Amino acid sequence: MIMVLSHLSRCLPHPVAPAAACTAQIPGTIKERSSSAAKRQGIAITILVLLAALFALAPAANANDNMGGIHLRTVDSGVVSGGVWYDTYNGFEKGYAYKSFNPPAATEIQWARLYVGIYCGHMQNNYPGKAEISLDTDNDGKGDQILGQEEMNVEYTYPGNGGTGPVYLGNGNRVTSDYIFSYDMKSQLMGKPIGVAVKTEKAPASSFDGRIKFMALVVAYNDNDGDKIYYWINEGHDPMSQLNDGGYTGETTFSTSRVSESEDKEFSATLSSLYMASVDGIYTLNGDELMGNGAPQGEYFGTEDWDVTDSIELGEDTELQYERSGAYFKIPLALLRISYRERPEGTLEVTSFPPGAQILLDDQETEKVTNATLLSVAAGEHTVQAVLEDNEKYREANPVTVTVRNKETTTVNITFPQINGSIDITSEPHGAWVYLDGKNMSVLSDTFLEGVIIGEHTVELLKPGYGNATATVLLEEDQTESVELELVELAANASANGTVQTAGVGYTGRPFSLYRHGAVKGNVAVQKSEGYSGLLGKGMSATYPVEVSVPEAATVTDARLYVYTTWSHDAGILQGKASSPGVEMDGESLEREAVYSDRKGNGTYDYPVETHCYALTGIRPGNRTITFTVTNTGGPEDKFATYGVVLFLVAEDPDGKEIEYWVGEGSDAVYANPEFNVDTSTAETSIQFPGTLNMTAIAEGELYAISTAASGSGNRVLFNGRTRANVLSGGSSGISIARMNVSADVLRSENIAGIGSVGEETKGDYLENRNLILIVTKALEGGFPVSTAPSSKGGEGDDSEENSSDPTSTVNLTNPSLHATGPIEEILDPSQRTYEVRVISNPPGALISVDYEYRGKTSPGTVTGLAAGNHTVSVALDGFEPVEERFFLTTNQTMNFDLKTRATTVLQREKIEAGQEGLLDQEEYGGIYVTSSPEGTIFVDGKKTGFTSPAVVYGLKEGKHTVQVKVASVQGTKAQDKIIFPIEKKEVIVGKGVITPISITSFENPVLARPAINSTAFNQSVFTVNGEPRQYRVGESFAVQSTQNFITLRQDDAYVTYTIFADNTSELVLEPRSYTLNSIRVESDPPGADISVDGYPTGYTTPYLVRNISDQEHVLLVSKPGYYPIRTTVRVSGTDLVRRFVLEPYLYGSLSVQSNPAGGKIYLNGKNTGRKTPFVFQYMAVGEYSIKVTQNQTKATYEGFMVEPYKMNELNLTLKKGR
């Protein structure tokens, strides 16, 4: 006996461990018993006694002290990519039961177990019987591989009466009247259906019942996708009974504290209960009461699944409590899964002009308006439509088909054709800039504006030196209105806005300085090595290598290095200042000879644009790479950026040409823009080259114009009266060098060159002018004078930018790729990185342009794909003065614009008051209005709300929710709530800013049928059923409660209903029908209520004429936060209708939730609202709320916070660790 006890002590670490694991160690177990071997039978009986004694001494593990039982504990947990799947046979056949299981396809089975529950017939007595559990591997409906042959021949005794409680058998256990056996199925599942057969029989003269209560197959599997599913399988056999459980409540723990994922990462959580009872139990998870279905699927066995995402607190373990609701209840299994799903999806940015249009995706309302971003859009092809409310000024736009790619953002811009007229504008004097509704039209008077949208407009003319003139016109379709205005000249030194203009301030041009006028027999070269550096902080560097080839016979007589910098400022105070670059040549420091600077002179971003000049020595004959390093040697907050370097090199060579050259240098930012009172004539940098030339000795003339930030549009280079347009095109982050043949334009003396910004038709190009270099090559003996020298580069329009010297030159400078050293803030090669700019304006809705190109977005909006460097953002909104700002982009950036209006204070009311910006998000959530008969407690998604019907529950995330109502207890059952409704749980769709009504009654019909629509004509079309907002696709089944119903499809923007008759038919065929269309004018008191037709949000608010409504039955819903919604049925039969609704208010207040620290997730009544602190919830029904805020394993909870009517109710919570 001592030996047997020793074996038992090693194999039973705790009382819930199955005895099957010990079979190999203990001879004479029940599994090996033979009815003909009396001795072995005696040993088995002895062992049973010992087992009972051991378990009587062991701790109860929180099981029922009176009844006994096996407390639920985790038998397996882990992470899989596929999931945890289960299926059940729900009983209750006697003697034989068969179930075919079809697990999902898997690449690997991580864990699998089959459970079988058998009823013996009595809570305590031993009614002997046998069971054979076998697998059907060939799916012929018969078992062909035995899993287990089980003997059931033990009694059960209650611990409360001095008994031993659970009895452990080879593959299972007995608790009260039930045996449960389990079997490892990991090696049995072969990726195809598998059947299980259970056969029971009683022993002779036995009262053994033998009915099979349940079978359950639970599988944890991998499928090699990107999902991560954390799971826990908690197993036991925990009973409770009204006769002797003493009010027992069971509990089990899931070790969710081990989940190692970011708190901000989206997840879903599902809890499953597999229970044995005729009535489901009561469950509480982490203190949140879960609502059960009430009735099991089988006679004495059922399953229940809950979405418990909002109850999971990552970083903490999860506690499940369960208790009976009827006379008797058992639970053998509880499964928890936390899923991080990866599906192919992308983002869809939908913009429109004008904005504010309802967005439809694949013919479904998205409840968003342009401009908006649709997140988590399934990858693939989609149809995008936009519906604009103001149909008086715009025509309908065609749908757009787009392809959304996984993890990418796709942009769709829809332009509504506007209904136009024209305006004929004349002025005295002419040449005034024309503004229409505050927007610069970039044209001068006199002009004819075509394509102007109908309606009232304000025309304003601006001309430097004259006062502004304004007129108002009312434009109708295809009509032309004439405007004649006279401008009054201002006094000297005054401008239109009364400010004094000072020469050299702003974007007017200034002359270059002459660095050198020289002559050489040899060669002259100009070469750049560029690469935008981004902002360089203290100690940061950028390097620029240049390859130089100097002939052996040549001598370098002059070498000058130019370093072009911009945006020099003190980052601590955002104030412009001179930069402090340290420049090295092959590691040797260079002394700066000169620096030129220019700046805007006012406003924000008034940062210097600088040209730094260095004399170079020691460049010897031969081939070499010279590396120039630019380092910020300024203070800790000093920053600047560099475009690169330009090397001017003169080499004397006996075999070279006779050359005369002039080098002009400086730094001059020019910008022809009427906003700054700078026009083309003043936005020009110039230089006059001194000296007199022998015209008969000239072979060629070349002009180099060097600028930075040039876009290639709106600039010009001038030489002796001849213009070359848009030849500077290095880009906003590059160095532009325009190398032009000017042989035909060279004069004997007074040669003049210039670089200018051109703004005659549009705003000019922003330019940072740096150098003008003239090189004249003299004719060799036998050469041609300039008047007859052939040139392929001469003539207007034939000039092009060239980035290398004359290929015949013996001084060759190449431009290898840029190399960066040191901890620079951004990638130096702008082609390797793009950024985005978020534009916000007050008021919102302004058109956003970048570099004078409308980007199809309105504020607040984000413009993506912008290269690093200089850009200009401008915003324009009807009735407000347009604003623009030039900025330097080196990272993602947000820009804020405060718009001013010249109009009355009515427009000023559109602006948001300081500190109230968060209220703009008030329609990021919605609510439901629950009525029931009888009245009861409202549960949403299984969570108790604390409200009793009828009531409004607001602050819910948009999307699908489940609603249940529990009423007072029924006599004879446990004192608790109990469902008594034919339909115990209903689904409801919550929209942003909408309160959706839902009714649950005890006298409504139960679900009659679940048919599916079959239709070739409407394949995959979306429809609603009986006016409810949930949308289905053709081919998908749906539930109905009566024989006659109707569905609604959107056909060509029409709401078309079809009557359907459903009984027990599983499929209904739908064919197109003829119909007539009418309109319904929907009004409400108060106005501004959202209108839905047959569950589809129209995107319009009352009062509004809803068009294209078919004949037959329809459902109208009007909803406005702060008021009870109204849902009514109308029948349309050939005439237009008017429906007016008087909305009754409910008592509401605002709820402000703040936390320390901020950024915590906000839960209301156990539901995650999707918002984070601080946040203000408006239109919250008066009453008590359970409020919880969680963040990074800290939390705070306030039970019973009272929201009082018509006031701001503020709650500030301090987050702490622990429950």
Summary of the structure (lengths in Angstrom):
residues: 1219
radius of gyration: 41.5
end to end distance: 48.2
largest distance: 136.0
contacts: 4127
relative contact order: 0.06
helix: 5%
strand: 53%
